[in-house]
Amino acid sequence: MDKIMESVPNYSEGRDMRIVEKVADCFRNRENVKLLDYSADKDHNRCVITAVGEPEALGAAVIDSVGVALEYIDLTQHKGQHPRMGAVDVIPFIPIRGCTLEEADNLARYVSEQIAARFGQPSILYEKSALAPNRENLSDIRRGEFEGMAEKMKDPAWQPDYGPNTIHPTGGVTAIGARMPLIAFNINLSTPDVNIAKAIAKAVRHSSGGLKYVKAMGVMLEERHQAQVSMNLTDYTQSSVFRVFEMVKREAARYGVNVVCSELIGLAPMKALLDCAEYYLQIEDFKYEQVLETQI
């Protein structure tokens, strides 16, 4: 493939694996598309697909997956720890090789047009595709979630960019846009007190005075009986994984809480993980060329 685009759509289903597999099937066995990873979380009740491909072929796969999600996911019956406003909650397009952020933006707009025309699904352009500053941040768009979006969208400032001017009755609304690579990174704590996780998230995230390029929230993992700091790192070159991890550890210590484990959702750039190895091993004069796989 001369041009490689990545998409990491998030779907509001993480418990019924039959539906998750139907969504994943939209990316399997397609010419010029490769399904790299998919994961489902029961507590968040959400699944994340990671796929790459030629822009046109990848866009077609994403459109098909929206149709499947709208057929099988009903947000009026949906409960989960992760905020959501759509059966397909968010669809980012990320330029990887041989294509630009502008091409990712064009693909986001095309997919928005198609899901509106075919399925009546409204969408709001976000991140680098946003048409207004208040629409850049996904958490601002999603605020109010599915239950509050119909009322929110009566405000001209929050009407969709494509599709009908109100939510799909069971599918809500979808955020679609071009962005750079993002790392979804979660840290589980040795406490069931979700208020501690929320306090740590507030200290860590940029919007409340923490690290730039970090979004964070505290959630409860019922099956594990653990609180979690759930994060998106929107630019790991500026706020690294290891720096975020260390800050969460320090904040947790204030409450007498330890980090139990961390979790990577989907894929991450190799450099982000090698940066962690270099930091924790304190390797002197480390070069990425010393990693065997980089020489193959």
KETI-863727 format. One record per residue (C-alpha): residue number from 0; x, y, z. Coordinates in Angstrom, 3 decimals, decimal comma. Each point is the difference from the previous one (the first is absolute). Layout:
<rec k="NUM" X="X" Y="Y" Z="Z"/>
...
***
This chain:
<rec k="0" X="0,000" Y="0,000" Z="0,000"/>
<rec k="1" X="1,405" Y="3,380" Z="-1,024"/>
<rec k="2" X="-2,203" Y="1,908" Z="2,424"/>
<rec k="3" X="-0,782" Y="-1,286" Z="3,481"/>
<rec k="4" X="-2,671" Y="1,547" Z="2,176"/>
<rec k="5" X="-0,926" Y="-1,239" Z="3,473"/>
<rec k="6" X="-3,398" Y="0,088" Z="1,671"/>
<rec k="7" X="-0,813" Y="-0,827" Z="3,621"/>
<rec k="8" X="-3,800" Y="0,080" Z="0,262"/>
<rec k="9" X="-1,628" Y="-0,561" Z="3,405"/>
<rec k="10" X="-3,299" Y="-1,901" Z="0,262"/>
<rec k="11" X="-2,324" Y="-0,025" Z="3,004"/>
<rec k="12" X="-0,012" Y="-3,769" Z="0,505"/>
<rec k="13" X="2,460" Y="-1,973" Z="2,080"/>
<rec k="14" X="-2,078" Y="-2,812" Z="1,495"/>
<rec k="15" X="-1,679" Y="-1,810" Z="-2,874"/>
<rec k="16" X="2,918" Y="-1,496" Z="-1,928"/>
<rec k="17" X="-2,333" Y="-1,081" Z="-2,777"/>
<rec k="18" X="-0,562" Y="3,672" Z="-0,849"/>
<rec k="19" X="3,681" Y="0,847" Z="0,469"/>
<rec k="20" X="0,938" Y="-2,716" Z="-2,509"/>
<rec k="21" X="-2,571" Y="1,261" Z="-2,505"/>
<rec k="22" X="1,568" Y="3,457" Z="0,202"/>
<rec k="23" X="3,516" Y="-1,430" Z="-0,336"/>
<rec k="24" X="-1,119" Y="-2,042" Z="-3,026"/>
<rec k="25" X="-0,478" Y="3,262" Z="-1,911"/>
<rec k="26" X="3,800" Y="0,390" Z="0,022"/>
<rec k="27" X="0,949" Y="-3,627" Z="-0,686"/>
<rec k="28" X="0,804" Y="-1,480" Z="-3,412"/>
<rec k="29" X="-0,289" Y="3,327" Z="-1,821"/>
<rec k="30" X="2,342" Y="1,054" Z="-2,751"/>
<rec k="31" X="2,369" Y="2,789" Z="1,071"/>
<rec k="32" X="-1,236" Y="-0,100" Z="3,623"/>
<rec k="33" X="1,641" Y="-1,745" Z="2,961"/>
<rec k="34" X="-1,559" Y="-0,529" Z="3,422"/>
<rec k="35" X="2,883" Y="0,494" Z="2,428"/>
<rec k="36" X="-1,738" Y="-0,343" Z="3,347"/>
<rec k="37" X="-3,338" Y="0,057" Z="1,762"/>
<rec k="38" X="-0,804" Y="-0,085" Z="3,684"/>
<rec k="39" X="-3,168" Y="0,009" Z="2,098"/>
<rec k="40" X="-0,438" Y="1,143" Z="3,593"/>
<rec k="41" X="-3,017" Y="-1,164" Z="2,015"/>
<rec k="42" X="0,213" Y="2,722" Z="2,635"/>
<rec k="43" X="0,299" Y="2,782" Z="-2,562"/>
<rec k="44" X="-2,461" Y="-1,896" Z="-2,241"/>
<rec k="45" X="2,006" Y="1,120" Z="-2,985"/>
<rec k="46" X="2,160" Y="-1,492" Z="-2,734"/>
<rec k="47" X="2,806" Y="1,590" Z="-1,959"/>
<rec k="48" X="1,035" Y="-0,997" Z="-3,522"/>
<rec k="49" X="3,433" Y="0,831" Z="-1,413"/>
<rec k="50" X="0,244" Y="-0,333" Z="-3,774"/>
<rec k="51" X="2,205" Y="1,350" Z="-2,781"/>
<rec k="52" X="-0,392" Y="0,153" Z="-3,738"/>
<rec k="53" X="-0,174" Y="2,016" Z="-3,160"/>
<rec k="54" X="-2,198" Y="3,013" Z="0,832"/>
<rec k="55" X="-2,894" Y="-0,881" Z="-2,324"/>
<rec k="56" X="-0,100" Y="-3,663" Z="1,017"/>
<rec k="57" X="0,324" Y="0,829" Z="3,697"/>
<rec k="58" X="-2,802" Y="2,534" Z="-0,239"/>
<rec k="59" X="-2,288" Y="-2,610" Z="-1,591"/>
<rec k="60" X="0,732" Y="-2,459" Z="2,821"/>
<rec k="61" X="-0,759" Y="2,636" Z="2,641"/>
<rec k="62" X="-3,300" Y="0,884" Z="-1,703"/>
<rec k="63" X="-1,027" Y="-3,665" Z="-0,036"/>
<rec k="64" X="0,870" Y="-0,295" Z="3,694"/>
<rec k="65" X="-2,242" Y="2,959" Z="0,823"/>
<rec k="66" X="-2,883" Y="-1,791" Z="-1,695"/>
<rec k="67" X="0,628" Y="-3,127" Z="2,085"/>
<rec k="68" X="0,305" Y="1,989" Z="3,231"/>
<rec k="69" X="-3,252" Y="1,858" Z="-0,621"/>
<rec k="70" X="-1,762" Y="-3,290" Z="-0,718"/>
<rec k="71" X="1,112" Y="-1,742" Z="3,195"/>
<rec k="72" X="0,808" Y="2,704" Z="2,609"/>
<rec k="73" X="-2,833" Y="1,813" Z="1,765"/>
<rec k="74" X="1,218" Y="2,813" Z="2,240"/>
<rec k="75" X="-3,357" Y="0,234" Z="1,761"/>
<rec k="76" X="0,969" Y="-3,345" Z="1,577"/>
<rec k="77" X="3,718" Y="0,715" Z="0,417"/>
<rec k="78" X="1,795" Y="0,360" Z="3,344"/>
<rec k="79" X="3,747" Y="0,255" Z="0,556"/>
<rec k="80" X="2,749" Y="1,876" Z="1,799"/>
<rec k="81" X="1,309" Y="1,817" Z="-3,078"/>
<rec k="82" X="-1,771" Y="3,177" Z="-1,171"/>
<rec k="83" X="-1,747" Y="-0,480" Z="-3,349"/>
<rec k="84" X="-2,316" Y="1,846" Z="-2,327"/>
<rec k="85" X="-0,194" Y="-2,388" Z="-2,951"/>
<rec k="86" X="-0,282" Y="-3,676" Z="-0,884"/>
<rec k="87" X="3,125" Y="0,862" Z="-1,971"/>
<rec k="88" X="1,301" Y="2,583" Z="2,426"/>
<rec k="89" X="3,056" Y="1,365" Z="-1,785"/>
<rec k="90" X="1,790" Y="-0,657" Z="-3,298"/>
<rec k="91" X="3,489" Y="1,500" Z="-0,331"/>
<rec k="92" X="2,063" Y="-0,148" Z="-3,182"/>
<rec k="93" X="3,779" Y="0,169" Z="0,405"/>
<rec k="94" X="2,571" Y="0,407" Z="-2,818"/>
<rec k="95" X="2,709" Y="-2,652" Z="0,298"/>
<rec k="96" X="1,959" Y="-0,185" Z="-3,259"/>
<rec k="97" X="-0,185" Y="1,785" Z="-3,342"/>
<rec k="98" X="-3,012" Y="2,110" Z="0,962"/>
<rec k="99" X="-0,661" Y="3,237" Z="1,810"/>
<rec k="100" X="-2,180" Y="1,354" Z="2,781"/>
<rec k="101" X="-1,970" Y="1,795" Z="-2,721"/>
<rec k="102" X="-0,756" Y="-3,323" Z="-1,683"/>
<rec k="103" X="-1,088" Y="-1,404" Z="3,362"/>
<rec k="104" X="-2,324" Y="2,984" Z="0,374"/>
<rec k="105" X="-1,438" Y="-0,584" Z="-3,486"/>
<rec k="106" X="-0,663" Y="-3,643" Z="0,871"/>
<rec k="107" X="-1,708" Y="1,007" Z="3,254"/>
<rec k="108" X="-2,345" Y="2,294" Z="-1,912"/>
<rec k="109" X="-0,758" Y="-2,653" Z="-2,615"/>
<rec k="110" X="-0,842" Y="-2,605" Z="2,648"/>
<rec k="111" X="-2,181" Y="2,560" Z="1,800"/>
<rec k="112" X="-1,934" Y="0,651" Z="-3,217"/>
<rec k="113" X="-0,459" Y="-3,692" Z="-0,693"/>
<rec k="114" X="-1,228" Y="-1,084" Z="3,437"/>
<rec k="115" X="-2,478" Y="2,895" Z="-0,021"/>
<rec k="116" X="-1,302" Y="-0,925" Z="-3,464"/>
<rec k="117" X="-0,115" Y="-3,780" Z="0,547"/>
<rec k="118" X="-0,959" Y="-0,322" Z="3,654"/>
<rec k="119" X="-1,286" Y="3,381" Z="1,166"/>
<rec k="120" X="2,843" Y="0,193" Z="2,537"/>
<rec k="121" X="0,959" Y="3,589" Z="0,945"/>
<rec k="122" X="3,656" Y="0,867" Z="0,575"/>
<rec k="123" X="2,104" Y="2,821" Z="1,374"/>
<rec k="124" X="3,471" Y="0,673" Z="-1,365"/>
<rec k="125" X="2,648" Y="0,166" Z="2,743"/>
<rec k="126" X="3,770" Y="0,402" Z="0,597"/>
<rec k="127" X="1,768" Y="1,239" Z="-3,164"/>
<rec k="128" X="-3,268" Y="-0,204" Z="-1,976"/>
<rec k="129" X="-1,976" Y="2,221" Z="2,392"/>
<rec k="130" X="-1,802" Y="2,938" Z="-1,588"/>
<rec k="131" X="-0,055" Y="2,003" Z="3,247"/>
<rec k="132" X="2,340" Y="0,181" Z="3,027"/>
<rec k="133" X="-2,666" Y="-1,356" Z="2,388"/>
<rec k="134" X="-0,156" Y="-3,208" Z="-2,073"/>
<rec k="135" X="3,689" Y="-0,933" Z="0,085"/>
<rec k="136" X="-0,039" Y="-1,816" Z="3,347"/>
<rec k="137" X="-1,871" Y="-3,309" Z="-0,016"/>
<rec k="138" X="-0,912" Y="0,231" Z="3,685"/>
<rec k="139" X="-1,702" Y="3,369" Z="-0,612"/>
<rec k="140" X="-2,031" Y="-1,462" Z="-2,853"/>
<rec k="141" X="-0,925" Y="-3,106" Z="1,991"/>
<rec k="142" X="-0,995" Y="1,876" Z="3,162"/>
<rec k="143" X="-3,627" Y="-0,871" Z="0,790"/>
<rec k="144" X="0,448" Y="-3,427" Z="-1,607"/>
<rec k="145" X="-2,729" Y="-1,804" Z="-1,933"/>
<rec k="146" X="-2,711" Y="0,855" Z="2,518"/>
<rec k="147" X="0,627" Y="3,743" Z="-0,262"/>
<rec k="148" X="1,039" Y="0,387" Z="-3,635"/>
<rec k="149" X="-3,469" Y="0,570" Z="-1,494"/>
<rec k="150" X="-0,487" Y="3,026" Z="2,241"/>
<rec k="151" X="3,604" Y="1,181" Z="-0,475"/>
<rec k="152" X="-0,343" Y="-0,098" Z="-3,788"/>
<rec k="153" X="-2,860" Y="2,503" Z="0,104"/>
<rec k="154" X="2,730" Y="2,574" Z="0,617"/>
<rec k="155" X="1,361" Y="1,216" Z="-3,390"/>
<rec k="156" X="3,520" Y="-0,276" Z="1,461"/>
<rec k="157" X="-0,424" Y="-3,773" Z="0,259"/>
<rec k="158" X="-2,013" Y="-0,916" Z="-3,073"/>
<rec k="159" X="1,628" Y="-2,773" Z="-2,057"/>
<rec k="160" X="2,161" Y="0,743" Z="-3,018"/>
<rec k="161" X="-1,614" Y="-2,836" Z="-1,970"/>
<rec k="162" X="-3,292" Y="-1,822" Z="0,224"/>
<rec k="163" X="-3,247" Y="0,847" Z="1,800"/>
<rec k="164" X="-0,107" Y="2,733" Z="2,631"/>
<rec k="165" X="-0,750" Y="-2,406" Z="2,810"/>
<rec k="166" X="1,329" Y="-3,324" Z="1,216"/>
<rec k="167" X="-0,624" Y="-3,353" Z="-1,619"/>
<rec k="168" X="-2,624" Y="-1,531" Z="2,343"/>
<rec k="169" X="2,188" Y="-2,978" Z="0,959"/>
<rec k="170" X="3,369" Y="0,956" Z="-1,509"/>
<rec k="171" X="0,467" Y="3,495" Z="1,414"/>
<rec k="172" X="2,644" Y="2,122" Z="-1,728"/>
<rec k="173" X="3,562" Y="-0,707" Z="-1,140"/>
<rec k="174" X="3,136" Y="2,146" Z="0,216"/>
<rec k="175" X="2,193" Y="-0,338" Z="-3,093"/>
<rec k="176" X="3,281" Y="1,708" Z="-0,786"/>
<rec k="177" X="3,648" Y="0,015" Z="-0,943"/>
<rec k="178" X="2,645" Y="-0,152" Z="2,715"/>
<rec k="179" X="3,522" Y="-1,120" Z="0,767"/>
<rec k="180" X="0,735" Y="-3,324" Z="1,773"/>
<rec k="181" X="-1,500" Y="-0,376" Z="3,488"/>
<rec k="182" X="0,845" Y="-2,459" Z="2,781"/>
<rec k="183" X="-2,843" Y="-1,372" Z="2,138"/>
<rec k="184" X="1,648" Y="-0,830" Z="3,309"/>
<rec k="185" X="-1,698" Y="-1,072" Z="3,243"/>
<rec k="186" X="1,380" Y="-0,513" Z="3,517"/>
<rec k="187" X="-1,757" Y="-2,203" Z="2,564"/>
<rec k="188" X="0,260" Y="0,848" Z="3,698"/>
<rec k="189" X="0,039" Y="-2,100" Z="3,169"/>
<rec k="190" X="-3,297" Y="1,478" Z="1,185"/>
<rec k="191" X="-3,685" Y="-0,261" Z="-0,874"/>
<rec k="192" X="-0,453" Y="3,701" Z="0,869"/>
<rec k="193" X="-0,769" Y="1,637" Z="-3,331"/>
<rec k="194" X="0,217" Y="3,447" Z="1,591"/>
<rec k="195" X="3,749" Y="-0,523" Z="0,426"/>
<rec k="196" X="0,311" Y="-0,857" Z="-3,703"/>
<rec k="197" X="-2,017" Y="3,109" Z="-0,884"/>
<rec k="198" X="2,242" Y="2,177" Z="2,178"/>
<rec k="199" X="3,133" Y="-1,434" Z="-1,632"/>
<rec k="200" X="-1,502" Y="0,481" Z="-3,463"/>
<rec k="201" X="-0,726" Y="3,635" Z="0,829"/>
<rec k="202" X="3,613" Y="0,546" Z="1,069"/>
<rec k="203" X="1,408" Y="-1,674" Z="-3,115"/>
<rec k="204" X="-2,171" Y="1,365" Z="-2,814"/>
<rec k="205" X="0,866" Y="3,224" Z="-1,768"/>
<rec k="206" X="-3,495" Y="1,521" Z="0,188"/>
<rec k="207" X="0,271" Y="0,311" Z="3,788"/>
<rec k="208" X="3,661" Y="1,017" Z="0,226"/>
<rec k="209" X="1,878" Y="-3,249" Z="-0,612"/>
<rec k="210" X="2,151" Y="-1,266" Z="-2,843"/>
<rec k="211" X="-0,554" Y="1,403" Z="-3,461"/>
<rec k="212" X="-1,359" Y="-2,426" Z="-2,604"/>
<rec k="213" X="-1,507" Y="-2,215" Z="2,731"/>
<rec k="214" X="-3,724" Y="-0,680" Z="0,396"/>
<rec k="215" X="-1,013" Y="-2,029" Z="3,055"/>
<rec k="216" X="-2,993" Y="-1,165" Z="2,008"/>
<rec k="217" X="-0,596" Y="-2,316" Z="2,950"/>
<rec k="218" X="-2,196" Y="-3,057" Z="-0,521"/>
<rec k="219" X="-0,987" Y="-3,104" Z="1,978"/>
<rec k="220" X="0,806" Y="-3,509" Z="-1,276"/>
<rec k="221" X="-2,766" Y="-2,015" Z="1,614"/>
<rec k="222" X="1,325" Y="-3,437" Z="-0,951"/>
<rec k="223" X="3,472" Y="0,756" Z="1,400"/>
<rec k="224" X="-1,316" Y="2,018" Z="2,953"/>
<rec k="225" X="2,601" Y="2,620" Z="-0,863"/>
<rec k="226" X="-0,050" Y="3,682" Z="-0,851"/>
<rec k="227" X="1,728" Y="1,020" Z="-3,216"/>
<rec k="228" X="1,555" Y="3,161" Z="-1,402"/>
<rec k="229" X="-0,971" Y="-0,182" Z="-3,683"/>
<rec k="230" X="2,044" Y="2,243" Z="-2,301"/>
<rec k="231" X="0,591" Y="1,116" Z="-3,564"/>
<rec k="232" X="3,469" Y="1,339" Z="-0,813"/>
<rec k="233" X="-0,489" Y="2,178" Z="-3,054"/>
<rec k="234" X="3,710" Y="0,738" Z="-0,585"/>
<rec k="235" X="2,344" Y="-2,504" Z="1,657"/>
<rec k="236" X="3,051" Y="1,930" Z="-1,261"/>
<rec k="237" X="-0,947" Y="2,888" Z="2,315"/>
<rec k="238" X="-1,521" Y="-1,917" Z="2,937"/>
<rec k="239" X="1,622" Y="-3,434" Z="-0,009"/>
<rec k="240" X="-1,536" Y="-3,227" Z="1,268"/>
<rec k="241" X="2,622" Y="-0,371" Z="2,723"/>
<rec k="242" X="-0,494" Y="3,573" Z="1,229"/>
<rec k="243" X="-3,773" Y="-0,490" Z="0,220"/>
<rec k="244" X="0,510" Y="-3,330" Z="1,799"/>
<rec k="245" X="2,336" Y="1,548" Z="2,554"/>
<rec k="246" X="-2,363" Y="2,895" Z="0,681"/>
<rec k="247" X="-2,919" Y="-2,355" Z="0,613"/>
<rec k="248" X="2,202" Y="-2,033" Z="2,396"/>
<rec k="249" X="0,957" Y="3,107" Z="1,959"/>
<rec k="250" X="-3,574" Y="1,238" Z="0,192"/>
<rec k="251" X="-1,216" Y="-3,448" Z="1,075"/>
<rec k="252" X="2,569" Y="-0,071" Z="2,814"/>
<rec k="253" X="-1,651" Y="3,069" Z="1,521"/>
<rec k="254" X="-3,042" Y="-2,163" Z="0,705"/>
<rec k="255" X="1,944" Y="-3,057" Z="1,160"/>
<rec k="256" X="-0,828" Y="-1,783" Z="-3,248"/>
<rec k="257" X="2,251" Y="-2,018" Z="-2,305"/>
<rec k="258" X="-0,053" Y="-0,604" Z="-3,740"/>
<rec k="259" X="-1,056" Y="-3,602" Z="-0,646"/>
<rec k="260" X="0,573" Y="-0,091" Z="-3,760"/>
<rec k="261" X="-0,361" Y="2,040" Z="-3,153"/>
<rec k="262" X="-1,840" Y="-0,724" Z="-3,220"/>
<rec k="263" X="0,617" Y="0,958" Z="-3,613"/>
<rec k="264" X="-3,168" Y="0,160" Z="-2,114"/>
<rec k="265" X="0,616" Y="-0,718" Z="-3,661"/>
<rec k="266" X="3,406" Y="0,770" Z="-1,494"/>
<rec k="267" X="2,731" Y="2,501" Z="0,828"/>
<rec k="268" X="2,983" Y="1,315" Z="-1,972"/>
<rec k="269" X="3,161" Y="-2,010" Z="0,661"/>
<rec k="270" X="1,891" Y="3,160" Z="0,968"/>
<rec k="271" X="-2,410" Y="0,648" Z="2,883"/>
<rec k="272" X="0,828" Y="-3,394" Z="1,525"/>
<rec k="273" X="3,727" Y="0,223" Z="-0,719"/>
<rec k="274" X="0,047" Y="3,363" Z="1,757"/>
<rec k="275" X="-1,332" Y="-1,815" Z="3,086"/>
<rec k="276" X="2,704" Y="-2,666" Z="-0,238"/>
<rec k="277" X="2,706" Y="2,645" Z="-0,320"/>
<rec k="278" X="-1,351" Y="1,916" Z="2,995"/>
<rec k="279" X="-0,498" Y="-2,882" Z="2,424"/>
<rec k="280" X="3,155" Y="-1,941" Z="-0,960"/>
<rec k="281" X="2,085" Y="3,193" Z="-0,044"/>
<rec k="282" X="1,835" Y="-1,224" Z="-3,082"/>
<rec k="283" X="2,911" Y="2,254" Z="-0,804"/>
<rec k="284" X="0,236" Y="1,275" Z="-3,588"/>
<rec k="285" X="-2,940" Y="-2,175" Z="-1,051"/>
<rec k="286" X="-0,762" Y="-0,019" Z="-3,719"/>
<rec k="287" X="-3,148" Y="-1,382" Z="-1,587"/>
<rec k="288" X="2,209" Y="-1,776" Z="-2,520"/>
<rec k="289" X="1,009" Y="-2,281" Z="2,876"/>
<rec k="290" X="-3,456" Y="-1,587" Z="-0,068"/>
<rec k="291" X="0,252" Y="-3,142" Z="-2,093"/>
<rec k="292" X="-3,314" Y="0,431" Z="-1,789"/>
<rec k="293" X="0,972" Y="3,430" Z="-1,319"/>
<rec k="294" X="2,806" Y="-1,602" Z="-2,012"/>
<rec k="295" X="-2,176" Y="-2,608" Z="-1,716"/>
***
